[in-house]
Amino acid sequence: MNFDAPLPFSQRVLELSERAQQEIAGQFASIDAIAEYNTRKVLSAFQNHRVAEGYFAGTTGYGYDDQGRDELEKIYAEIFGAEDALVRLQFVNGTHAIASTLYGTLKTGDILVSAVGAPYDTLLSVIGVTGSEPGSLKDYGIGYRQVDIKDNAPDKAGLAEAVQNPRVKAVLIQRSKGYSTRATLSVAEIGELTAIVKEHNPNAAVIVDNCYGEFVETMEPTQVGADLIVGSLIKNPGGGLAPMGGYVAGRHDLVEAAAMRLTVPGIGRECGATLGYNRQLYQGLFLAPHTVAQAVKTAVFGARLMELMGYETEPRSNETRHDIIQMISLNQPEAVVKFCKGIQSGSPVDSYVTPLPWDMPGYEDQVIMAAGAFIQGASIELSADAPMRPPYTVYLQGGLTYESGKTGLMLAAEELLKKS
């Protein structure tokens, strides 16, 4: 059935999009199968914990006796195959949640090892690698080592050597690529790295930055030996409805330690009002497997469309996905700005805004971000961002619906095809 498109696409973009759609159609069945499995897993957890209307009532002030909040944490633990979970609106972002686990796990004299090169930019100031802000791990006398990527893959031998120091008490594994060019780790690969750590230093806690990876596969890192996984509610597990927050799931003692750092020792998880947002957190989690599938489909389409236009992508459009991020090498700063302008113009919010590079807190380079989202910074919604440094690679993620994600990418293609 043909409809007159309300948005004016050129014939070239329509042809490229149609070809891309046809060539990736076969992959959608496997994406849908994963979404169906994960939906059943979430539904089962909801039923096991007898979710009821009363759970959606919020608390104020201290937030004592918030049954909905406490049961949601048990549901997260069940879904992720963990002993315990902490799910709180008070986490301002994923970096805050990760930092809480690091401060809770490490003490003066301990060493943190990053297993797959440098972590995401905003964590570098937390560790004390960059910046001069007070309160970093370095300020507290906590050491840091990193095992760099070797031949675009984790250096397993290097990791085995690095963790043998008995002062190493935590190993950070970043599942997603962040702003690096390496491939995202699969859950199976995280399991292999975890096994190496446990073999050579059983006292070290394995902490996985799980951002962008939840529900992309049928298992999570806590189901292959990781001690903790950490993420943001305005990414995958919030399903596009959570207005803020983050989660920690894994070993009970480490979750408790993170709770003491989120609030204060002696209070921990007992406080934390939900202010009427429990309904969005529950409904967002319920929708998350489907919403993540929409984002994965958007990423696959974006990869193939850009490949047809001559750009390099990672992962390639025919490769198995382990997170929702799509890397596109645009090679020129002008192309990055054009791509982000197109994505922004395909957004439901602030579509008229032109994104420009700027000095963003926590980043060493200027960063450009396209994100016309209902929830500010929600990267489960269609967005694109890039550090303005060679090789001028843009990172695409999200898409609440495949249809809207596809439209945004077609608009980005239009911008790239325009002559300067």
N, C-alpha and C positions, 0 to 999 in steps of 0.2 A: 504494500500500500504506500502510495506516495503522498507526502504532505508538503505544502509550501513552507520552507524553513523560515522561522521568524528572525533568525540571525543570518546575515548576508555572507555566506561562505563562497570563496572562489571555486571555480570548477576544479582547479588543481588540488585544493585541500579536500574537496568532496571525493575526488578519485582516490587520493592517497588514503583517506580514512576508510573508504569502502574496501579497498584492498587489504589494509591492516586488519579490519574487522573480520574479513573472510579468513585470513591466514592464522588468526589466533583463536578462532571459534572452538577448535577442538580442545583447547586448554581449559575452557570455562567449565567443562563437566567435572574435571578433577578439583577445581577450586570450589565448586558447589558441593561436591562430596565431602570435602573437609569442613565446609560451613555447616553441613547437615550433621556431621558427627559432633562437632563442637557445640552446636545448638542443643543436641540431645544431652550432652554432658552438662551444660548449664541448666537446662530444664530439670534434669534429674537432681541436681544440687538444690534447686529451688524447692522441689517437691520434698526432698529428704529433710529440709529444714522448715517445712510447713510455713512457707512465706504467706503472710496474711496482711490484710489491709492495715492492721494496727502497726505493722513494721514501718509504714511510710510516715508516721507522725514524727515530727522533729523535736529536738530539745534546744534550749537556750542556755545562756550562762555557762556553768561548768560542764553541762552535758552529762551529768550522772544518770545512770540507769536508762541509757538509750538502747532499747532492745533491738530496734531496727539496725542500728549501727553495728552492734555486737554480733547479730546473726549474719549480717552481710560479710563480716570478717570470717566467720566460719564457712560461709559459702565460697568465698575466695580460696580459702585453704583447701576445701574439698576439690574445687575445680582444678587447682594447680598441683594437687597431690602433695600438699605441704602439711606440716604439723600445726601451723598457726599462720595468721595473717593480720596485718594492720592496714586498714583502709580509711584514710582520713582526708577530709576537706582541707585540713590545716597545712598539708604539704603544698607549698606554693608552685612547685613544678617537679619534674623528674629528678633534676639535679639536687634539689632539696631532699628528696626521699633517699637518693643514693648517698648523699653526704651524711644523713642521719644514721644510715647503716654503718658507714665507715667510722664515724665518731663513736658509735656504740660498740664496735668490734675491736678497735685499735686503741692502744694506750702508749704512753711515752716509752720510747725505746723499741717499739714494734716497727715492722717494715711492711708496707703495702707493695704488692707486685701487680702491675698491669700486664695481662697475659698476651694481649694482641696489639702491641704498640700503644701509642698515646691515646688516652680516652678522649671523649668529646670535649670540645673547647672549654665549655663552662665548668668542667670538673678540674681543669688545670689550675685554676686559682684556688679551688677548694683544697687541692693537694699541696699547693705552694710552688708549683713549677713556674707559673707566671703570676704577675700582679704583686702588689705589696700590701693588700688588705690584711688587717689583723684577723687572727683566728683560724688560719689554715692548719692543715695537718702538720706542716713543717714547723709552724709556730709552737706546736705542742710536742715537738721532738719526735715526730713519727717520720721514719724514713720512706723513701720511694725508689723503686726500681721498675723498669719496664723491659719487656721482651719484645723486641721489634719484629715486625712481619718479615718473613724470609720467602722470597719467590712468590709473593702475593698470597701467602698462606701462613698460619700460625707456626712458629718455630718450636716444635714440641721438645726437641733436645735442649734448646735454650731455656724453655720453661722448666724442665726437669732440673736443670742445674740451678736456676735462679731460686727455686722454692726450697732448696735443701738447707738454706740458712735457717736455724731454729728461731730467729727473730721474726721471720716472715709469718704473720698471723692472719693475713687476708690476701686473697688473690682476686682481682677484679677482671671479669671477662665481659667485654662489651659485645653483645650479640650483633647489633647493627653496625654498619660501617662508619656512622657519624659523618664527618667531613673528610674521611680518608678515601682512598680509591680501592681498598681491598674488598673482597666479597664478604657479604654478611654470613655469619656462622649459622649452620643448621643446628638443631637441637642435638642431633647425633654427634656433631663435631664438638659441641660444648660438653657432652658426656665424655668424650675422649680426653679433652683437656682437664676436666674435673678428675678423671681417673689418674692422670699423671700427677696432679697436685696431691691427691690422697695417698698415692704410692710413695711419694718422696717427702711429704710433710703432712701427716694426718691431722696435725693440730691447726692447720691453716684453713680458714673459712673461705669457701668459694662463693663469691658474690657476683651475680649476673645482672648487668644492666639490660633489662628485658624490653626496653622501650622499642616500639614499632613492631615487635615480634609476636605479641600475644595473639593466639587463635589463627595464626597463619599456618601452623602445623597442628597435628592432632595431639602433640605432647608439648610440655613446657620443661625448661631446664631443671626444675625441682624434681621432675620425674626421672632424671638421669643422673642424680647425685649432687646437684648444686645445693649449697646450704641456704642460699637466699636468692630470690629474684626480686627486682625492684622496677617499678614503672610509674607512668603518669596516667591519671584518669582522663585527661583530655587527649589522650592518644587512643590506642586500640580498645582497652577494656571499658572505657566510658561510653562506647557506642555512639558518640556524637551528642549525648544528652548530659553527661556529667559536666557541671559548670566549672569545676576546679578539682584539685586534689591529687593524691598519689597513693600507692600501695607498696607494702613489703610483705613477702610471703616466704615461709621456709621454716627453719629450725626455731622452736619455741623460744629458746634462750636468746637467740640473736634478734628475733622479732621484738622481744621485751626490751632488749638493750636499745634498739632503734626507737622504741616508744619513749624511753627515758630521755633520749636526745631530742625527740620531737617536742616534748614538753620539758619536764624536769624530773630528776631522780626523786622517787617517792610518789609522784603523781602518775607519770607514764600514760598508759592508755585509758585511765579511769576518767579523764576529762577530754572534752572535745565535742562541742555542740554541733548538731547537724542542721539546725536552723530551717527545717522543712525540706531539705534536699534529698532525703532518703529515697523518695519515689524516683527521682531522676537517676540516682546511683543504681538502684535495682533495675529499672527499665533499661538503662543504658547498658548494663552488663548483660541483660537478657538479649538485647539486640546486637551485642558486640560481634558474635561470630558472623552474622549476616553482613553487618556494616564493614567488617574487615575484608570479607570476600569482595565487596564492592570496590574497596580501595585496591585490592590486589588485581582485580580485573582492569581497573583504571591504569595501574602501573604497567601491566602487560600491553595494553593498547598503546600507552604512551611510548613504551620502548619500541614497538614495531613501527609506529608512525614516524618516530625520529630516525630509526634505522633506514626507512624508505627515503628519508630526506638526506641521508648520507652521514648521519652523526653516529658516533660510537656510544654504546650503552652498556651498563652493568647493573643488574644482570641482563643478559640478552633476552629478547622477547620469548625465546623457546626454552629458557632455563627454569628449573624449579625454584620457587620463591621461599624465602625464609623470613622475610619481613615485608613491610609495605613500601619501602623506599626504592625509588628508581633513580639511578644516576645517569645523567646525560652529559657527555663531554661536548661543550659548545665552542671551546677553543678561543673565543674572543670575548672580551668584557661586554662589547656592544650586543652580542648575541644573547648573553645572559640577561641583560636588561630587557631586551625584546621578549624573550621567553617569559620572564616574570610578568611583564606588562600584559601579555596575552592571558596568562593564568589569572591574573587579577581581574581582567575584564570579563572573565567567565565565572566570576564569583557572585553569589547572591547578595553579598554585603560589600559595600565600598567598591563596586565594580568600576566606578568612574575615577578611582584613584590610580595614579601612576607610581609604582614602587621605585625607589631609588636607593643606592647603597648608602649606608650610614654607620656611624660608630656605635655599635650595639654593646651594652654592658656585658662583660664576660667573654668577649671575643677579641682576639688580637688584630684581626683584619676587619676592614669594613665588610658588612654583610647586607645583602639585599634579600628581602622577604616579600613574597606575594601571598597574601592570606586574607581573603574576604570571608571571614568565618563568623558564624553565629556565636561561637565561644572564642574569645580572643586567644590566639596562639594554639588553637586546637588542630594539631596536625593529622588527626583522623579526617578532618575536613580537607578539601583540596587545597594544597598549598605548594609552594616551591621556594627554595632559598638557596643561597650560595655565598661562600666567602669570596670576596673579590681578589683572588690570587690565582696564578697559574695552577693547573691547566684550565681554569674557568669552567668548572664543572657545576652543574645545577642539580639539586636534589629535590625530586618530586615525591610527594607523598599524599595519601588521603583520597577522599572522594566519597561522600556520604551515599551517593548513588552512582552507579556506573554511567548512567546517561548524562548526568551533569559533569562528571569527571571527563568523559569523552568530549563533551562540548568545550570545556575549558582547554583541553589539549588541542582541539582543532583551532581555537582562537590563538593559541600560542604558535601553532604552525603558520597561521596567517601573518602574524607579526614577523616571524623569521623569514618569510618569503618576500616581505616588503623591502624595497631598496632604500638604503639610507638617504 
